[in-house]
Amino acid sequence: MSSSISNGSPAACLRRSASGWMKCRWLAQVSLLSAVPLHCPPIEPPTESCRDAASGSCRVVLEAPSASPGSDQLTVRWTAAGPLDRFEVLLQPSEAEPFTPVPAVVQGNSALMTRGPAWRLDWPSARVKIRGCARVECVESNEQPLADALLNGIAEVFDDPQNVGLFSIDIALSARGDTLAVASTNDSRPGASPPFEAAVYVFQRGDDGRWQLELRSGLERYNTGALRLSADGSTLVAGAPDDRSLCSGVSVTRESCTPSSETPLSGAVYVFARDSAHQWRQQAFIKSEQPLGDLNLGTFGAGADVVLSADGSWLSIGSERLRVGHYLDADFFARDAAGTWHHDSRLTSAELGTTDLEQTPFPELVLTVTPPVALSADGRAFVSRVSGLVYAPDFEDPSAFDGVRVFRRDDAGWHLEADIHSPLGAWWPFYGDEGDNFGASTALDDDGSTLAVGAPLSSPDAAGADVYASGGVYVFERDGSGWREQAFLEPASVAARDEVGQSVALSADGRVLLAQARGKAARAPGVLRGFTEESLVQNPDDSWGSAGYVFERTEGGWIHRAALIPPAPGLLTSVFASMAMSADGRRVALGAIPYGPDASTPVRSVFVY
């Protein structure tokens, strides 16, 4: 074939091999008008082929793969016989898929391959092998399972094995998944004073995959509320609903605001900031600025619900005033360029849509709308949960409903954008089993155009008792200024009381969804893609197991990808109460209580995949 010289890009001279055309050297500037590859001039062939070798054959023997704790890279090593001079790694993600080449850094007789998202592999069946080539001949090694290496690559994060508090009761990940915040209720450390307190921890992931403790701070009292991290992991917001200090507004520390008297359960929010040297300091201590309610009970649970914008400069806290009924207001706070927080605005319970209970203790209709429970990254859209009750005149046989409301902010302020009720029906008997707990958990993607709503008590097949309260997650998509249901997601294998949707998380682009279920445990911990009722089983005697289900949105719709099970010894022993996901959906953290051989001494940890 002839070619003409031009001012185009340099082209490679190609040579045919067993795996296709391979580059052997660069030519001068040539025309790329023809799609036919340029053949190389004759080159000196290797001195031997596998058939020419003294042994008469080539062989590759693969050793068991390995991984360091916390690393998403797998190391594979092998021995080779014969004049093999090229190697590549072949991966089988699950037993239902073929072996295919994957990117890897090959050095001699070893290779380093990046695992990718943990949920893309079926850990019990994923396998790897090596292909070695000499001239145009190639041989393949034995296969090796990846399960042990993948399990070893999970990072277990904990502070003190002697801590008997509920470490990991809530967790949060930064957008990159390299900063982890952990809340601990009734935190206990040997010799500590007070012996029990609420506490928050921050861990940072190093280049070697290991997590190092950067911050531990007590929050006063015993219980923690919501925990939130900014996208870059440099701002931490922690709720303290049991705080009893009586002051209001923004202070630097609790000590700088506490007056001589206290009021029970007024609640507060702690704000911590990290500098460029990874040093943490408390930046603010925030209380509701609302006046005390009747009977001097003040506000209850400020910090039980907290939302934070992605840049960490705007937050909202909810508070509940104890009167005859429940009043839920939303306070918004903003941080200026100097790092000082100030009260920005408030949405009252009436503006949120809560029914006024002050005049009539037991009205015909009682409607409660919570403060924000989910927030878009830019802080311009939030979701509140709606609960309703309708009483009969004799206060018997009330009916109820669950829903969510979406609010959006423009130059004129906040306005109600959508009222979304359970698609199963507006009302259900309050004391019956027909409710689906729609809105038990919610999540928004970064631009506030995709909304996930957990309904853990839903039963898709109402006639089948075996799927009672199997649960699921509704996905809604913003269409202009309105919202439409896009999908109802449930695992491929469901059973009664799975309660899928106890909590939900969305990736930044809204294409990966993580949903928690409480009713499942597994015969094999890790990540299961080809799971069945034989591999993923329900706990006996109503004891709790847990699974995190991963769904991915593709061009053809949503696909159930995998089930994540915290690693724990034994058969039905993995329980987790919290979960978090990085912005790209690649890294997942499960706050778990895996019981050891002695079930009376659980070890509380966070497992990062």
C-alpha positions in Angstrom: 0.0 0.0 0.0 1.3 3.4 -0.8 0.8 6.6 1.2 1.5 10.2 0.7 3.3 12.6 2.9 1.1 15.3 4.4 1.0 17.7 7.4 -1.2 15.3 9.3 -0.5 13.7 12.7 2.3 11.1 13.0 0.9 7.6 12.4 2.0 4.3 13.9 3.3 1.4 11.9 1.2 -1.7 13.0 2.0 -5.4 13.1 -0.5 -8.2 13.3 -0.5 -10.2 16.6 -2.8 -12.8 18.2 -4.6 -10.0 20.0 -4.9 -7.7 17.0 -2.9 -4.9 15.5 0.0 -3.7 17.7 2.2 -0.6 17.3 5.8 -1.4 16.4 7.2 2.0 15.5 6.2 5.5 14.4 6.4 6.7 10.8 6.8 10.2 9.5 3.9 12.4 8.9 1.5 10.4 6.7 -1.9 10.8 5.3 -4.8 9.2 7.4 -7.2 9.1 4.4 -7.1 5.3 4.3 -8.6 3.2 7.1 -6.2 0.3 6.2 -3.4 0.1 8.8 0.1 0.7 7.6 2.2 -2.5 7.6 5.6 -2.4 9.3 8.8 -3.0 7.4 10.3 -6.4 8.3 11.8 -6.5 11.8 13.9 -9.1 13.5 11.5 -11.6 15.0 12.0 -13.0 18.6 14.6 -15.7 18.8 12.0 -18.2 20.1 8.3 -19.0 20.0 6.6 -21.2 22.5 6.9 -24.2 20.1 10.6 -23.4 19.6 11.3 -23.3 23.3 13.4 -26.0 24.8 10.6 -27.0 27.1 8.3 -27.2 24.1 5.6 -25.1 25.7 4.8 -21.9 27.5 3.1 -21.7 30.9 1.7 -19.1 33.3 0.9 -19.9 36.9 -1.1 -17.3 38.7 -0.8 -16.8 42.5 -3.7 -15.7 44.8 -4.4 -12.0 44.3 -3.9 -9.6 47.3 -4.9 -6.2 48.5 -4.0 -3.9 51.3 -6.8 -2.8 53.7 -8.5 0.3 52.4 -6.9 0.0 48.9 -9.0 -0.2 45.8 -6.0 -1.7 43.9 -5.4 -5.4 43.6 -2.0 -7.0 43.1 -1.6 -10.1 41.0 1.6 -12.1 40.6 2.5 -15.1 38.5 5.4 -17.2 37.3 6.0 -17.9 33.6 7.9 -20.5 31.6 8.9 -20.1 28.0 9.8 -17.0 26.0 6.7 -15.0 27.0 7.3 -11.3 26.8 3.8 -9.7 27.0 1.2 -10.1 29.7 -2.3 -8.8 30.3 -4.9 -9.2 33.1 -8.3 -10.8 32.3 -11.2 -10.2 34.7 -14.5 -12.0 35.0 -16.8 -9.7 37.1 -19.3 -12.4 37.8 -20.0 -16.0 36.7 -22.5 -14.8 34.2 -20.0 -12.6 32.4 -17.0 -13.5 30.2 -13.3 -12.8 30.9 -12.2 -9.5 29.3 -8.9 -7.5 29.4 -8.8 -4.7 32.0 -6.3 -1.9 32.4 -3.4 -2.8 34.6 0.2 -1.7 35.3 2.4 -4.7 34.4 5.9 -4.8 35.8 7.7 -8.1 35.1 5.6 -10.9 36.5 3.2 -8.8 38.5 0.4 -6.3 37.8 -1.5 -3.7 39.7 -5.1 -3.3 38.7 -7.7 -0.8 40.0 -10.9 -2.5 41.3 -13.3 0.3 40.3 -16.6 0.6 42.2 -17.0 -2.3 44.6 -20.6 -2.9 43.4 -19.5 -3.7 39.9 -18.1 -7.0 40.9 -19.8 -10.1 42.3 -17.3 -10.9 45.0 -18.1 -14.6 45.6 -17.7 -15.4 41.9 -15.4 -12.8 40.5 -12.2 -14.3 39.1 -9.0 -13.2 37.4 -6.4 -14.8 35.1 -3.3 -13.8 33.1 -2.7 -14.1 29.4 1.0 -14.3 28.3 2.1 -14.0 24.7 5.3 -14.8 22.7 5.3 -13.7 19.0 1.8 -14.5 17.8 1.1 -17.3 20.3 -0.6 -16.7 23.7 -1.4 -18.9 26.6 -3.7 -18.3 29.6 -3.0 -19.1 33.2 -5.1 -20.8 35.8 -8.0 -18.8 37.3 -7.9 -17.3 40.8 -10.9 -16.1 42.8 -10.9 -12.4 44.0 -13.2 -12.8 47.1 -10.4 -12.9 49.7 -8.5 -10.0 48.2 -11.6 -7.9 47.9 -12.7 -8.5 51.5 -9.2 -7.7 52.7 -9.4 -4.4 50.7 -12.3 -3.2 52.8 -11.1 -0.6 55.3 -12.4 -1.0 58.9 -12.5 2.3 60.7 -13.0 2.5 64.4 -11.6 4.4 67.4 -11.3 2.3 70.5 -12.4 -1.4 70.8 -13.3 -0.7 74.4 -15.8 2.0 73.4 -19.2 0.6 74.2 -21.1 3.5 72.7 -23.0 3.4 69.4 -20.1 4.4 67.3 -21.2 4.8 63.7 -24.8 5.7 64.6 -24.5 8.2 61.7 -21.8 8.7 59.1 -20.9 11.1 56.3 -18.5 11.1 53.4 -16.9 13.9 51.4 -17.5 14.2 47.7 -14.3 12.4 46.9 -14.8 9.8 49.6 -11.5 10.6 51.3 -12.9 12.3 54.5 -15.2 10.3 56.8 -17.2 11.7 59.7 -18.7 9.4 62.4 -21.2 10.2 65.1 -21.2 8.2 68.3 -24.0 8.1 70.9 -23.3 7.3 74.5 -19.6 7.4 73.6 -17.5 5.8 76.3 -13.7 5.8 76.6 -11.8 4.2 79.5 -11.1 6.9 82.2 -13.0 9.6 80.4 -14.9 12.3 82.2 -17.9 12.4 81.8 -18.0 8.6 81.3 -20.7 8.9 78.5 -21.2 11.6 76.0 -22.1 12.3 72.4 -19.1 12.6 70.2 -18.0 13.1 66.6 -14.9 11.7 64.8 -13.3 12.7 61.5 -10.9 10.3 59.7 -8.8 11.1 56.6 -7.8 8.5 54.0 -4.2 8.4 53.1 -2.5 7.6 49.8 -2.0 4.0 51.1 -5.8 3.6 51.7 -5.5 3.7 55.5 -7.7 6.0 57.5 -6.2 8.3 60.2 -8.0 10.0 63.0 -8.0 13.8 62.6 -10.7 14.9 65.1 -12.6 13.7 68.1 -14.8 16.1 69.9 -17.4 15.6 72.6 -20.8 17.3 72.1 -22.3 17.2 75.7 -25.0 14.9 76.8 -25.5 11.5 75.2 -27.2 11.6 71.8 -26.1 12.9 68.5 -28.4 14.2 65.7 -27.8 14.5 62.0 -24.2 14.6 60.7 -23.2 16.5 57.5 -20.0 17.1 55.6 -19.3 19.7 52.9 -18.2 18.4 49.5 -14.5 19.0 50.2 -14.7 17.6 53.7 -13.5 20.8 55.4 -16.8 21.7 57.1 -18.6 19.4 59.6 -22.0 20.0 61.1 -23.2 17.8 63.9 -26.6 18.0 65.6 -26.9 17.7 69.4 -30.6 17.4 70.1 -30.1 16.7 73.8 -28.2 20.0 74.5 -29.8 22.0 77.3 -28.1 25.4 77.1 -30.7 28.2 77.3 -29.1 30.8 75.0 -30.1 31.4 71.4 -28.4 32.3 68.1 -24.8 31.9 67.1 -21.9 31.6 69.5 -18.3 30.3 69.0 -18.5 27.6 71.7 -21.1 26.2 74.0 -19.1 27.6 77.0 -19.4 31.1 75.6 -23.2 31.1 75.5 -24.3 28.9 78.4 -26.2 31.0 81.1 -26.6 29.9 84.7 -29.8 28.0 84.0 -30.6 25.2 81.5 -33.8 24.1 79.8 -34.3 20.4 79.0 -33.8 19.2 75.4 -33.4 22.6 73.7 -30.9 21.2 71.1 -28.0 22.7 69.3 -25.7 22.4 66.3 -21.9 22.3 66.3 -19.9 23.5 63.3 -16.3 22.5 62.9 -13.9 23.7 60.2 -10.6 22.3 58.9 -7.7 24.4 57.6 -5.1 23.7 54.9 -2.9 21.9 57.5 -5.8 19.5 58.3 -6.2 21.1 61.8 -9.8 21.2 63.0 -11.4 23.9 65.2 -14.9 24.6 66.4 -16.2 27.4 64.3 -19.7 27.9 65.7 -22.3 26.7 68.2 -25.8 27.4 66.9 -29.1 27.5 68.8 -32.5 28.2 67.5 -33.5 31.9 67.7 -37.1 31.2 68.3 -38.8 32.2 71.5 -39.5 29.7 74.2 -42.8 27.9 74.0 -45.5 27.5 76.6 -44.5 26.0 80.0 -41.0 27.2 79.4 -40.2 24.0 77.5 -38.3 25.8 74.8 -37.4 24.1 71.6 -36.9 20.4 71.2 -34.6 18.5 69.0 -32.7 21.4 67.3 -30.1 19.5 65.4 -32.1 16.3 65.0 -32.4 17.3 61.4 -29.6 19.3 59.8 -28.8 19.9 56.1 -25.7 21.5 54.7 -24.9 23.0 51.2 -22.1 21.4 49.2 -19.7 24.4 49.7 -20.4 24.3 53.5 -21.6 27.9 53.6 -25.3 27.5 54.3 -27.2 25.2 56.6 -30.7 24.7 58.0 -31.7 23.2 61.4 -35.1 22.1 62.5 -36.7 22.7 65.9 -39.9 21.6 67.5 -41.8 23.8 70.0 -43.6 21.8 72.6 -47.1 23.2 73.1 -50.4 21.4 72.8 -49.2 20.1 69.4 -46.0 20.0 67.5 -44.7 23.1 65.7 -41.8 22.6 63.3 -39.9 25.7 62.1 -36.8 25.8 59.9 -34.0 28.2 60.7 -31.4 29.0 58.0 -27.9 30.1 58.7 -25.1 31.4 56.4 -21.4 31.8 56.7 -19.6 34.8 55.3 -16.2 35.0 53.7 -14.5 35.6 57.1 -15.9 32.3 58.4 -18.5 33.9 60.7 -22.0 32.3 60.9 -25.1 34.4 61.2 -28.9 33.8 61.1 -30.1 34.3 57.6 -33.9 33.5 57.6 -36.7 31.4 58.9 -39.6 29.5 57.5 -42.3 29.2 60.2 -44.5 26.1 60.6 -47.3 28.0 58.9 -45.1 28.8 55.9 -44.1 25.2 55.7 -47.7 24.2 55.8 -48.2 22.8 59.3 -51.8 23.0 60.6 -52.2 25.4 63.5 -53.0 23.4 66.7 -52.9 26.3 69.2 -56.7 26.8 69.3 -58.0 23.3 68.9 -56.2 20.4 70.6 -57.8 17.7 68.5 -58.9 19.2 65.2 -60.4 17.2 62.4 -57.2 17.5 60.3 -53.7 17.6 61.7 -50.9 18.2 59.2 -47.2 18.3 60.2 -44.4 19.4 57.8 -40.9 18.9 59.0 -37.9 21.2 58.4 -35.6 20.3 55.6 -34.4 16.7 55.5 -32.7 16.8 52.1 -30.9 19.7 50.3 -29.5 20.2 46.9 -25.8 21.0 46.5 -26.4 24.6 45.7 -28.8 25.1 48.7 -31.6 26.3 46.4 -34.0 23.3 46.8 -34.9 21.3 49.9 -37.3 18.5 50.8 -39.5 18.3 53.9 -41.6 15.4 55.1 -45.4 15.7 55.4 -47.5 13.6 57.9 -51.2 13.9 58.2 -53.9 12.7 60.5 -57.7 12.9 60.1 -59.7 12.3 63.3 -63.3 11.2 63.6 -65.4 13.3 66.1 -65.0 10.6 68.7 -61.2 10.5 68.2 -61.4 6.9 67.1 -60.2 5.2 63.9 -58.1 8.0 62.6 -56.7 8.0 59.0 -53.2 9.1 58.0 -51.0 9.8 55.0 -47.3 10.3 54.3 -45.8 12.6 51.7 -42.9 15.0 50.9 -42.8 18.7 49.9 -40.3 20.3 47.6 -39.4 23.9 48.2 -37.2 26.0 45.9 -35.6 29.4 46.4 -35.5 32.3 44.0 -34.8 36.0 44.3 -38.1 36.4 46.1 -37.4 33.7 48.7 -38.7 30.2 49.2 -41.8 28.8 47.6 -43.6 25.5 47.5 -42.8 23.7 44.2 -44.4 20.3 44.7 -46.6 18.3 47.0 -45.8 14.6 46.5 -47.9 11.9 48.2 -47.5 8.2 48.3 -48.6 6.7 44.9 -50.3 3.9 46.9 -53.0 6.3 48.0 -53.6 9.5 49.9 -55.0 8.0 53.1 -54.7 4.7 55.1 -55.9 3.6 58.5 -53.6 4.9 61.1 -53.7 1.7 63.2 -53.7 -0.6 60.1 -50.9 -2.0 58.0 -51.7 -0.3 54.7 -49.2 2.6 55.1 -45.9 2.5 53.3 -44.0 5.1 55.5 -43.4 7.1 52.3 -40.8 9.8 53.0 -39.0 7.8 55.8 -35.8 8.8 53.9 -35.1 11.3 51.1 -32.2 12.3 48.9 -31.6 15.0 46.2 -28.9 15.0 43.5 -26.7 18.0 43.2 -28.9 20.2 41.0 -32.1 19.2 42.7 -33.6 17.5 39.6 -33.7 13.9 40.9 -35.5 13.0 44.2 -35.4 9.6 45.9 -38.0 8.8 48.5 -37.8 5.7 50.7 -41.0 3.8 51.5 -39.8 0.9 53.7 -43.2 -0.4 54.6 -44.6 -0.6 51.1 -45.8 -4.0 49.8 -45.7 -4.0 46.0 -47.9 -7.1 45.9 -50.6 -6.4 48.4 -52.1 -9.8 48.0 -48.8 -11.6 48.9 -48.2 -11.9 52.6 -44.6 -13.0 51.9 -43.7 -9.5 50.6 -45.4 -7.5 53.4 -43.3 -4.4 54.1 -40.6 -5.5 51.6 -40.1 -1.8 50.9 -38.7 0.1 48.0 -37.6 3.5 46.8 -39.5 5.9 44.5 -37.5 8.1 42.1 -39.0 11.3 40.9 -37.6 13.6 38.1 -38.1 17.3 37.8 -39.9 18.2 34.6 -39.9 22.0 34.2 -41.4 23.2 37.4 -43.2 20.0 38.2 -42.2 16.5 39.2 -43.1 13.1 37.8 -42.5 9.6 39.0 -39.7 8.0 37.1 -39.4 4.6 38.8 -40.1 2.4 41.8 -37.0 0.5 42.8 -36.9 -2.8 44.7 -34.3 -5.5 44.8 -34.4 -8.5 42.5 -34.9 -10.7 45.6 -37.3 -9.4 48.3 -39.0 -10.9 51.3 -41.4 -9.7 54.0 -40.0 -7.1 56.5 -36.9 -6.3 54.4 -38.0 -2.6 54.7 -35.9 -1.4 51.8 -35.6 2.4 51.9 -34.8 2.9 55.6 -32.3 5.3 54.3 -31.3 6.4 50.8 -28.4 8.2 49.1 -27.9 9.6 45.6 -24.7 10.3 43.6 -24.1 13.9 42.5 -25.4 13.2 39.0 -28.4 11.2 40.3 -27.4 8.1 38.4 -26.4 5.8 41.3 -28.7 5.2 44.3 -27.9 3.4 47.5 -30.8 2.1 49.6 -30.7 0.4 53.0 -32.7 -2.6 54.0 -32.8 -4.1 57.5 -34.2 -7.5 56.9 -31.4 -9.2 55.0 -28.2 -10.9 55.9 -25.9 -13.0 53.7 -24.1 -16.3 53.7 -21.2 -14.4 52.1 -20.2 -10.9 53.1 -19.0 -8.3 50.7 -20.8 -7.5 47.4 -23.2 -9.8 45.7 -24.5 -9.3 42.2 -25.9 -12.7 41.3 -27.7 -13.0 44.6 -30.7 -15.3 45.1 -32.8 -16.3 48.1 -30.1 -19.0 48.8 -27.3 -16.5 49.0 -29.2 -13.6 50.6 -31.5 -14.9 53.3 -33.9 -13.4 55.9 -33.0 -13.4 59.6 -34.8 -15.8 61.9 -36.6 -14.7 65.0 -37.0 -11.1 63.8 -33.3 -10.4 64.5 -31.8 -7.7 62.4 -29.6 -8.1 59.4 -28.8 -5.5 56.9 -28.1 -5.0 53.2 -27.2 -1.9 51.1 -28.7 -2.2 47.6 -27.1 -0.4 44.7 -29.2 0.8 41.7 -27.8 2.4 38.6 -29.6 4.5 36.0 -28.8 3.6 32.4 -30.1 4.6 29.0 -32.7 1.8 29.4 -33.8 2.8 32.9 -32.8 1.8 36.4 -30.9 -1.5 37.0 -30.4 -3.3 40.4 -26.7 -3.8 40.4 -25.7 -5.3 43.7 -26.2 -6.0 47.4 -23.6 -4.8 49.9 -23.2 -6.8 53.1 -20.9 -5.6 56.0 -18.1 -8.2 56.6 -18.8 -10.1 59.8 -18.1 -13.6 61.0 -20.9 -16.1 61.1 -24.0 -16.4 59.0 -26.6 -13.9 60.1 -24.7 -11.3 62.0 -24.2 -8.2 60.0 -26.2 -5.2 61.1 -25.6 -1.6 60.0 -27.4 1.6 61.1 -25.9 4.2 58.8 -24.5 4.5 55.3 -22.9 7.1 53.0 -21.7 7.4 49.4 -19.1 9.5 47.6 -20.4 12.0 45.0 -19.4 9.7 42.1 -20.9 6.6 43.7 -17.6 4.8 43.6 -17.0 4.6 47.4 -19.5 3.4 49.9 -19.3 3.4 53.7 -21.5 1.3 56.0 -21.7 2.0 59.7 -22.0 -1.5 61.0 -22.3 -3.6 64.2 -20.8 -7.0 63.2 -21.2 -9.4 66.1 -18.1 -11.5 66.8 -18.2 -15.1 68.0 -19.4 -13.8 71.4 -22.6 -11.9 70.5 -22.5 -10.1 73.8 -19.4 -8.1 72.7 -20.2 -6.4 69.4 -17.5 -4.3 67.8 -18.8 -1.2 66.2 -17.0 0.0 63.1 -17.4 1.7 59.8 -16.6 -0.4 56.7 -15.5 1.5 53.6 -15.7 -0.2 50.2 
